[in-house]
């Protein structure tokens, strides 16, 4: 943790929530893993992450245990309102060098964002945009989920796999089998998440070892794999996918 005097001046650029139902996927497959990356316990009420710079321009991530405070600030910003967010000292549980995500904004009139100098190990770094690995795969699946229609229109359902067509390749089959396994053996909190979609549908997000799934409960699923860099694999509905997505959605909402 940074010494207090180093962050007497801390400019908050943006903030995110880390809760069982909502957390930056770059940090891990599930909520406990995300908390472990930050070095905190998976508290059920969650945390807020404040991304900012000190007076020298260095990047820091402040972890606070007042998730409601951070949620209020995010809601105000989403409505276009000004809100000066600062975490009271009593709420700060950790201060970590670096940012886990690439942030394009910076504080005016101070040096450009950079890693802190001195004896501070940079624990949080945004993934290399040219690379591919678990963090990239999860972030890509998040983007697919957020922009479902855009990505859906770029894939051909005719090229998809389902239980009535050709047997899917072994890495695809493994991911679907593990997703089905979640319905009988619930995974850690946050491994499955769900969000509203138009016309009463839901967007389901699930992660597992080496795979990420984004799916529309009234449509198909899109799968991303560590073994297939930057590739989106469509999984057709067939007779089994609708029930699987319904079960995953119910699990996500029950745990959230």
C-alpha positions in Angstrom: 0.0 0.0 0.0 1.2 3.5 -0.7 2.2 5.7 2.1 -0.5 8.2 3.0 1.7 11.2 2.3 2.3 10.0 -1.3 -1.5 10.2 -2.0 -2.3 13.4 -0.1 -3.2 14.7 -3.6 -5.2 12.1 -5.5 -7.1 13.0 -8.7 -9.9 10.5 -9.4 -10.4 9.9 -13.1 -13.1 7.2 -13.0 -14.4 4.4 -10.8 -15.9 0.9 -11.1 -17.7 -1.5 -8.8 -16.3 -4.9 -7.7 -19.3 -6.9 -6.4 -20.4 -10.5 -6.8 -22.7 -9.5 -9.6 -20.5 -6.8 -11.3 -16.8 -6.5 -11.5 -14.1 -5.8 -14.2 -13.6 -9.2 -15.9 -10.0 -8.3 -16.5 -9.4 -9.1 -12.8 -10.5 -12.8 -13.0 -13.1 -15.4 -13.9 -15.2 -14.7 -10.8 -15.6 -12.4 -7.8 -13.3 -14.2 -5.4 -10.6 -14.3 -8.1 -11.0 -10.6 -8.8 -10.7 -9.9 -5.1 -7.6 -12.0 -4.8 -6.0 -10.0 -7.7 -6.7 -6.9 -5.6 -5.4 -8.5 -2.4 -8.7 -8.2 -0.5 -11.3 -10.6 0.9 -14.4 -11.4 -1.2 -16.7 -9.4 1.1 -20.3 -9.9 0.1 -21.1 -6.1 0.0 -18.3 -5.5 -2.5 -15.8 -2.7 -3.1 -15.4 0.4 -5.2 -12.3 1.0 -7.3 -11.1 4.5 -7.8 -8.6 5.0 -10.7 -6.6 8.1 -10.4 -3.2 9.9 -10.4 -1.1 11.5 -7.7 0.5 14.9 -8.0 3.4 13.5 -10.0 1.0 11.8 -12.5 1.6 8.3 -11.2 -1.2 5.7 -11.7 -2.9 4.3 -8.6 -5.9 2.2 -7.9 -7.7 2.9 -4.5 -9.9 0.1 -3.2 -12.6 1.2 -0.8 -15.2 -0.8 1.1 -18.0 1.7 0.6 -19.5 0.3 -2.6 -22.6 2.4 -2.2 -20.6 5.6 -2.3 -18.9 4.6 -5.5 -22.2 3.4 -7.0 -23.8 6.8 -6.3 -20.9 8.6 -8.1 -21.2 6.3 -11.1 -24.9 6.8 -11.3 -24.4 10.6 -11.2 -21.8 10.5 -14.0 -24.0 8.3 -16.1 -26.7 11.0 -15.8 -24.3 13.6 -16.9 -24.0 15.2 -13.5 -20.9 16.4 -11.8 -19.8 14.4 -8.8 -16.5 14.8 -7.0 -15.7 11.4 -5.7 -13.3 11.0 -2.8 -13.0 7.9 -0.6 -12.8 8.8 3.1 -9.7 7.4 4.8 -11.7 5.0 6.9 -13.1 3.3 3.8 -9.8 2.7 2.0 -8.7 -0.9 2.4 -5.8 -0.9 -0.2 -4.0 1.3 -2.6 -2.3 -0.5 -5.4 0.2 0.8 -8.0 -1.1 0.8 -11.6 -4.4 0.4 -13.3 -5.9 -2.9 -14.5 -7.5 -1.3 -17.5 -6.4 1.2 -20.2 -7.9 4.6 -19.3 -7.7 7.2 -22.0 -8.4 10.2 -19.8 -5.8 12.0 -17.6 -5.7 14.8 -15.1 -4.9 18.2 -16.8 -1.8 20.2 -15.8 0.1 17.2 -14.3 2.5 14.7 -16.0 1.0 12.0 -18.2 0.0 8.8 -16.5 2.9 6.6 -15.7 3.9 3.8 -13.3 4.9 5.1 -9.8 8.6 5.5 -9.3 10.5 4.1 -6.3 10.0 0.8 -4.5 6.4 0.3 -5.5 5.8 -3.0 -7.5 3.3 -2.3 -10.2 0.6 -4.9 -9.4 -2.1 -3.8 -11.8 -1.4 -3.4 -15.5 -3.7 -3.3 -18.5 -3.4 -6.3 -20.8 -1.2 -5.7 -23.9 -3.6 -4.9 -26.7 -1.5 -6.9 -29.1 -1.6 -10.1 -27.0 -4.2 -12.8 -26.2 -4.8 -14.6 -23.0 -7.5 -15.1 -20.3 -7.9 -11.3 -19.6 -8.2 -10.5 -23.3 -10.7 -13.2 -23.8 -12.9 -12.1 -20.9 -12.7 -8.4 -22.0 -13.7 -9.4 -25.5 -16.6 -11.4 -24.2 -17.7 -8.4 -22.2 -17.6 -6.3 -25.3 -19.7 -8.9 -27.2 -22.2 -8.9 -24.4 -22.5 -5.1 -24.3 -22.8 -4.8 -28.1 -24.7 -7.9 -28.8 -26.5 -6.9 -31.9 -23.4 -5.5 -33.5 -21.4 -8.7 -33.0 -24.4 -11.0 -33.6 -24.7 -9.6 -37.1 -21.1 -10.5 -37.9 -21.4 -14.2 -37.3 -23.2 -16.8 -39.4 -25.6 -19.0 -37.5 -25.1 -21.5 -40.3 -21.5 -22.0 -39.2 -22.6 -22.7 -35.6 -22.5 -26.0 -33.7 -25.5 -27.4 -31.8 -26.7 -30.8 -30.6 -28.5 -31.5 -33.9 -25.6 -30.8 -36.2 -22.0 -31.8 -36.5 -20.1 -32.8 -33.3 -18.4 -29.6 -32.1 -14.6 -29.6 -31.7 -13.2 -30.9 -28.4 -12.4 -27.4 -27.0 -15.9 -26.2 -27.8 -17.5 -29.3 -26.3 -15.5 -28.9 -23.1 -16.6 -25.4 -22.6 -20.3 -26.3 -23.1 -20.0 -29.3 -20.8 -18.5 -27.1 -18.1 -21.2 -24.5 -18.5 -23.8 -27.3 -18.1 -22.0 -28.5 -15.1 -22.6 -25.1 -13.4 -26.3 -25.8 -13.2 -25.7 -28.8 -10.9 -22.6 -27.7 -9.2 -22.7 -23.9 -8.7 -19.4 -22.1 -9.4 -18.0 -19.2 -7.3 -19.9 -16.0 -7.2 -19.7 -13.9 -10.3 -18.6 -16.8 -12.6 -22.1 -16.4 -14.2 -23.7 -12.9 -14.7 -26.8 -11.7 -16.4 -28.1 -8.4 -17.6 -31.4 -7.2 -19.2 -31.9 -7.2 -22.9 -34.8 -5.8 -25.0 -38.2 -7.5 -25.0 -37.7 -9.2 -21.7 -34.7 -11.3 -22.9 -31.4 -11.5 -21.0 -27.7 -11.4 -21.9 -25.8 -14.2 -20.1 -22.1 -14.0 -19.4 -20.2 -17.0 -18.1 -16.5 -17.8 -17.8 -14.5 -21.0 -17.1 -11.0 -22.3 -17.5 -9.9 -21.1 -20.9 -13.3 -20.0 -22.2 -15.9 -17.2 -22.1 -19.5 -17.3 -23.2 -21.8 -14.4 -24.1 -25.4 -15.4 -25.0 -28.8 -14.0 -25.7 -31.5 -16.0 -24.0 -33.7 -15.8 -27.2 -30.9 -16.3 -29.6 -27.6 -18.1 -29.9 -24.4 -18.1 -27.8 -21.0 -16.8 -28.8 -18.0 -18.5 -27.4 -14.4 -17.3 -27.1 -11.5 -19.6 -26.3 -7.9 -19.2 -25.2 -6.9 -21.7 -27.9 -8.6 -19.5 -30.7 -7.2 -16.0 -30.4 -9.6 -13.2 -31.4 -12.1 -15.8 -32.8 -15.8 -15.8 -32.0 -17.4 -19.2 -32.3 -21.2 -19.3 -32.6 -23.2 -22.0 -30.8 -26.7 -22.6 -32.3 -29.7 -23.0 -30.2 -30.6 -26.6 -31.0 -32.8 -28.3 -28.4 -30.5 -27.8 -25.5 -29.1 -24.3 -25.5 -32.4 -22.5 -24.5 -32.7 -24.5 -21.3 -29.1 -24.0 -20.5 -29.2 -20.3 -20.9 -32.4 -20.1 -18.8 -30.8 -22.1 -16.0 -27.6 -20.0 -16.1 -29.7 -16.8 -16.1 -31.7 -17.9 -13.1 -28.6 -18.9 -11.2 -27.0 -15.5 -11.9 -30.0 -13.6 -10.7 -30.4 -15.7 -7.6 -26.8 -15.2 -6.6 -26.8 -11.5 -7.5 
